[in-house]
């Protein structure tokens, strides 16, 4: 059943897209590997004007395929943007160069970027007036810094959830290689893709999950499936069109219930399973007068007063896909992908979940009762933990959230 959605004169409903949204589908079909572990390029820095590069052990800097200099253990250099080149400051002497690659020369001693260690190679170069530092490494080495960063440390009875995350994250990484090819990398290291913390984020349980699922990818018709994940679905996962503008529904990517046999939901163990936000009338009006012009490009003069809010459409999971805000001159439609940015909290943050029920008190205060956290599409991470606790296998967990997709080993 849909989660408590009731449309009445005294009720308004809103929704939010994810705080950890992955709203981009693969840009091109991924070539199937032939046995070797594929490489990914992850932007650790993509903007700004300087970065600190060093190494835990002896580290080589390479330019144009030739050795440029070496750093001793713990030594760092500051690299600054200098037009179409980079400026390296070492021993008080600046050197202008087009591009540098850094690689650790000692076993189990890694290159550091702004003090944090990373496996593989780090490339530093300018692009479109911005400084870039890109970590280049094998996809499973990358996943070791992703799985625990995304899922945290898990108990022995929850390790199948980590393995499910490893499969989904590997699929996401391989399916999105080449997305930022013009900028020289494939993925970002933050919530715009999937959180990557490098060596510092690695935990034994997460590493074991990556190694235990080595090469396993979720596929549909021979290609990596379009996958997403989020913290907490709240009651059911969302279809892509409820949350994203550019991702279409797929047979394996659709709304599925997270209800647990015997009552409750698998993700009700999440600390963000339910939440509340309140706006008094003045705060709501001030919020909408800021966000509507910024998000929708609406002339601020048209937002003379806020007379009410109504839900125009609901999606397959029961989440609103359009909310209409009534003002003096008519109604302003807000589509699902824009709701989170328009209906911000009084503190100015985007709404945390993708499904909320709003009611209005007699004093005009709007109360948001939220279900879940994130965009709601694909795998529910807390639901995966709940399913693992219930004894479900890794395959059963993945299949529950991506029904009809296959798990294949690609390398």
C-alpha positions in Angstrom: 0.0 0.0 0.0 1.1 3.6 -0.6 2.5 5.3 2.5 -0.2 7.4 4.1 -0.9 9.7 1.2 -4.2 11.4 1.6 -5.2 14.5 -0.3 -7.6 16.7 1.6 -8.4 20.3 1.9 -6.2 20.6 5.0 -3.3 18.6 3.6 -0.5 19.3 1.1 2.1 16.9 0.0 5.7 17.5 -1.2 8.6 15.4 -2.1 12.4 15.6 -2.4 15.0 14.2 -4.6 18.1 12.7 -3.1 20.9 14.2 -1.1 23.0 11.5 -2.7 21.5 11.5 -6.1 23.0 9.7 -9.1 20.9 11.2 -11.8 23.0 10.3 -14.8 22.7 7.2 -16.9 25.7 5.8 -18.7 26.8 7.9 -21.6 27.7 5.0 -23.9 27.6 1.2 -23.8 30.5 -0.1 -21.7 33.0 -2.4 -23.5 33.1 -5.8 -21.8 36.5 -6.4 -20.2 38.5 -9.3 -21.4 39.9 -10.5 -18.1 42.0 -7.5 -16.8 40.7 -5.3 -14.1 39.4 -2.1 -15.7 40.8 1.3 -14.7 38.7 4.2 -13.5 39.7 7.9 -13.1 38.3 9.7 -10.1 38.4 13.4 -9.7 39.6 14.2 -6.2 39.9 17.9 -7.0 38.1 19.5 -10.0 38.3 23.2 -9.4 40.1 25.6 -7.2 43.6 27.0 -7.6 45.9 24.8 -5.6 46.5 21.3 -4.2 49.0 19.6 -1.9 50.6 16.4 -3.2 52.9 14.1 -1.3 53.6 10.5 -0.4 53.7 8.2 2.6 56.9 6.7 1.2 59.2 7.7 -1.6 57.1 9.1 -4.5 58.0 9.8 -8.1 56.7 12.7 -10.2 56.6 12.0 -13.9 56.2 14.5 -16.7 55.7 13.5 -20.3 56.8 9.9 -19.5 60.1 11.1 -18.0 61.0 11.4 -14.3 60.7 14.9 -13.1 61.6 14.7 -9.4 61.1 12.5 -6.3 59.6 13.2 -3.0 60.8 11.7 0.2 58.5 10.0 2.8 56.2 12.6 4.2 57.4 15.3 1.8 54.8 17.5 0.0 54.7 20.0 -2.8 52.2 22.7 -3.4 50.8 22.8 -7.0 49.1 26.0 -8.1 47.2 26.8 -11.3 49.1 29.1 -13.7 47.0 29.8 -16.7 47.2 26.7 -19.0 49.9 25.1 -16.9 50.6 24.2 -13.3 53.2 25.8 -11.0 55.1 23.4 -8.7 56.8 24.9 -5.7 59.6 22.7 -4.4 62.5 23.8 -2.2 61.5 27.4 -2.7 61.8 27.2 -6.5 58.7 27.3 -8.7 58.6 25.2 -11.9 56.0 25.7 -14.6 54.9 22.5 -16.3 51.9 21.2 -18.3 51.0 18.0 -16.3 52.4 15.8 -13.6 51.7 12.2 -12.5 52.6 11.0 -9.0 53.2 7.3 -8.1 54.3 5.7 -4.9 57.5 3.7 -5.1 57.3 1.8 -1.8 54.9 -1.1 -1.2 51.8 -0.1 0.9 52.9 3.5 0.9 50.5 5.8 -1.0 50.3 9.1 -2.8 48.6 11.8 -0.7 46.3 14.5 -1.9 45.7 17.3 0.6 47.0 14.9 3.3 44.8 11.9 2.4 46.3 8.7 1.0 45.1 7.1 -2.3 46.0 3.9 -4.2 47.2 4.1 -7.8 48.4 7.1 -9.7 47.4 10.8 -9.2 47.5 13.1 -12.2 47.5 16.8 -11.8 46.7 19.2 -14.7 44.8 22.3 -15.6 41.5 22.2 -17.5 39.4 25.2 -18.5 40.9 27.5 -16.0 40.7 25.0 -13.1 43.1 22.7 -11.4 42.4 19.0 -11.5 43.8 16.1 -9.4 42.6 12.8 -10.7 43.2 9.4 -9.1 43.8 6.6 -11.6 43.4 3.1 -10.4 41.8 -0.3 -10.9 38.0 -0.4 -10.3 38.2 -2.9 -7.4 41.0 -0.9 -5.7 38.7 2.1 -6.1 35.7 0.2 -4.6 37.8 -0.6 -1.4 37.5 3.2 -0.7 33.8 3.3 -1.6 32.0 0.4 0.1 32.7 1.3 3.7 32.5 5.0 2.9 29.0 4.5 1.7 27.8 1.8 4.1 29.9 2.3 7.3 31.2 -0.6 9.4 28.8 -3.5 9.5 28.4 -6.4 11.8 29.1 -10.0 10.7 25.4 -10.6 10.1 25.2 -7.6 7.8 28.0 -8.4 5.4 25.8 -9.5 2.6 24.6 -5.9 2.5 28.2 -4.8 1.9 28.6 -7.4 -0.8 25.5 -6.1 -2.5 26.9 -2.5 -2.3 30.1 -3.7 -3.9 28.3 -5.2 -6.8 26.1 -2.2 -7.3 29.0 0.3 -6.9 31.1 -1.7 -9.4 28.3 -1.7 -11.9 27.8 2.1 -11.4 31.6 2.7 -11.9 31.9 0.6 -15.1 28.6 1.9 -16.5 29.7 5.5 -16.1 33.3 5.4 -17.4 33.8 8.2 -19.9 31.1 10.4 -18.6 33.5 13.3 -18.1 36.0 12.2 -20.8 36.4 15.8 -22.0 37.7 16.8 -18.6 40.0 13.8 -18.2 38.1 11.7 -15.6 35.2 9.3 -15.2 33.7 9.9 -11.8 33.8 12.4 -9.0 34.6 11.5 -5.4 31.5 12.9 -3.7 27.8 12.3 -3.5 27.3 13.3 -7.1 28.5 9.8 -8.0 29.4 7.7 -5.0 31.4 8.6 -1.9 35.1 7.7 -2.3 37.4 8.2 0.6 40.6 6.5 -0.6 42.7 4.4 1.7 41.5 6.2 4.9 37.9 5.0 4.2 38.8 1.3 3.8 37.6 -1.1 6.5 38.3 -4.8 6.6 34.6 -5.7 6.1 34.3 -3.5 3.0 37.6 -4.8 1.5 36.4 -8.4 2.0 33.1 -7.5 0.3 35.0 -6.2 -2.7 37.3 -9.1 -2.9 34.5 -11.6 -2.4 32.5 -10.2 -5.3 35.5 -9.6 -7.6 34.5 -8.7 -11.1 30.8 -9.2 -10.5 28.6 -6.7 -12.3 24.8 -6.3 -12.5 23.8 -6.6 -16.2 20.8 -6.3 -18.5 21.0 -7.6 -22.0 24.7 -8.0 -21.8 25.5 -4.4 -20.6 26.0 -2.9 -17.1 22.6 -2.1 -15.7 21.7 1.5 -15.0 21.9 1.5 -11.2 21.4 3.9 -8.3 21.3 3.6 -4.6 20.2 5.8 -1.6 20.1 5.7 2.1 16.5 4.9 3.0 13.5 4.3 0.8 11.0 4.6 3.7 8.4 2.2 2.4 9.1 1.5 -1.3 11.7 2.5 -3.8 10.9 5.1 -6.4 10.7 4.8 -10.2 13.4 6.9 -11.9 10.9 9.3 -13.5 9.6 10.2 -10.0 13.0 11.6 -9.0 15.2 12.2 -12.1 14.7 14.2 -15.3 17.0 12.3 -17.6 16.6 8.7 -16.5 13.8 6.5 -17.9 12.2 3.6 -16.2 13.6 0.1 -16.9 12.1 -3.3 -16.4 14.7 -3.9 -13.6 14.6 -0.3 -12.4 11.2 0.5 -11.0 9.3 1.0 -7.8 9.4 -2.1 -5.5 8.0 -2.5 -2.0 10.4 -2.7 1.0 7.7 -4.3 3.2 8.9 -7.0 5.5 6.8 -10.2 5.9 5.0 -10.0 9.2 4.9 -6.2 9.2 7.2 -3.2 9.1 9.8 -2.5 6.5 13.4 -3.7 6.0 14.7 -0.1 6.2 12.8 0.8 9.4 16.1 0.3 11.3 17.4 3.5 9.6 17.7 6.6 11.9 16.2 8.5 9.0 13.2 6.2 8.4 10.9 9.0 9.5 11.6 12.7 10.1 9.8 16.1 10.4 10.3 19.7 9.1 8.2 22.7 10.0 7.7 26.1 8.3 5.7 28.9 9.8 3.8 31.0 7.2 6.4 33.7 7.0 9.2 31.2 6.7 7.5 29.3 4.0 6.7 32.5 2.0 10.3 33.7 2.3 11.7 30.3 1.3 9.5 30.0 -1.8 10.3 33.6 -2.8 14.0 32.7 -2.8 13.8 29.3 -4.4 11.2 29.6 -7.1 13.1 32.3 -9.0 16.4 30.5 -8.5 15.2 27.0 -9.5 12.5 27.7 -12.0 13.5 31.1 -13.3 10.1 32.6 -12.2 9.8 36.4 -12.0 9.8 37.2 -8.3 7.0 39.7 -8.9 4.6 36.9 -9.6 5.1 35.4 -6.1 2.9 38.0 -4.4 1.5 35.7 -1.8 1.3 32.0 -1.0 -2.3 30.9 -1.0 -1.9 27.2 -0.9 -0.2 24.1 -2.2 -1.7 21.1 -3.9 -0.5 17.8 -5.3 -1.3 17.5 -9.0 0.2 14.1 -9.8 1.6 11.1 -7.9 4.1 8.5 -9.3 4.0 4.7 -9.2 5.4 4.6 -5.6 3.0 7.2 -4.3 5.6 10.0 -4.3 4.4 13.3 -5.8 5.7 14.1 -9.3 4.1 17.5 -9.4 3.2 20.0 -6.8 1.3 23.3 -7.6 1.8 26.4 -5.5 -1.2 28.8 -5.6 -0.3 32.4 -5.7 -2.3 35.6 -6.5 -2.0 35.2 -10.3 -2.6 31.4 -10.5 -0.6 28.3 -9.9 3.1 27.5 -10.2 3.9 23.9 -11.1 6.9 22.3 -9.5 7.9 18.9 -11.0 9.4 16.0 -9.0 13.1 16.7 -9.8 12.7 20.3 -8.6 10.7 19.7 -5.4 13.7 19.2 -3.2 15.4 22.4 -4.2 12.2 24.4 -4.0 10.8 23.2 -0.7 14.0 23.8 1.4 14.0 23.5 5.2 14.0 26.7 7.3 17.8 26.2 7.7 18.1 26.4 3.9 18.9 22.7 3.3 17.2 20.6 0.6 14.6 18.2 1.9 16.3 15.0 2.9 13.8 12.5 1.6 11.9 11.8 -1.6 8.5 11.3 0.0 6.8 13.7 2.5 3.3 14.3 3.8 2.5 17.9 4.7 -0.3 19.1 6.8 -1.2 22.7 7.8 -1.9 23.6 11.4 -4.6 26.1 12.4 -1.9 28.8 12.9 -0.7 28.2 9.3 2.4 26.2 10.2 3.3 23.6 7.5 4.5 20.3 9.0 6.4 17.9 6.8 6.3 14.2 7.8 9.0 12.6 5.8 9.5 8.9 4.9 13.0 7.8 4.0 16.2 9.6 3.0 17.5 10.2 -0.5 16.0 10.0 -4.0 14.5 6.5 -3.4 15.7 5.0 -6.7 17.4 1.6 -6.9 19.0 -0.1 -3.9 17.9 1.1 -0.4 21.1 0.8 1.7 19.3 0.5 5.0 16.9 -1.9 3.4 19.8 -4.0 2.3 21.1 -4.1 5.8 17.7 -5.2 7.1 17.5 -7.9 4.5 21.0 -9.2 5.4 19.9 -9.3 9.1 16.9 -11.3 8.0 19.2 -13.9 6.4 18.9 -12.9 2.7 21.8 -13.7 0.4 23.7 -11.1 -1.5 22.1 -12.2 -4.7 18.6 -12.0 -3.1 19.3 -8.5 -1.9 20.4 -7.3 -5.3 17.6 -9.0 -7.1 15.0 -7.5 -4.8 16.0 -3.9 -5.8 16.8 -4.7 -9.5 14.4 -7.4 -10.4 15.2 -9.2 -13.7 18.8 -8.0 -13.9 21.6 -10.6 -13.9 24.9 -10.8 -12.0 27.8 -11.7 -14.2 31.5 -11.8 -13.6 33.4 -9.5 -16.0 36.9 -9.9 -14.8 
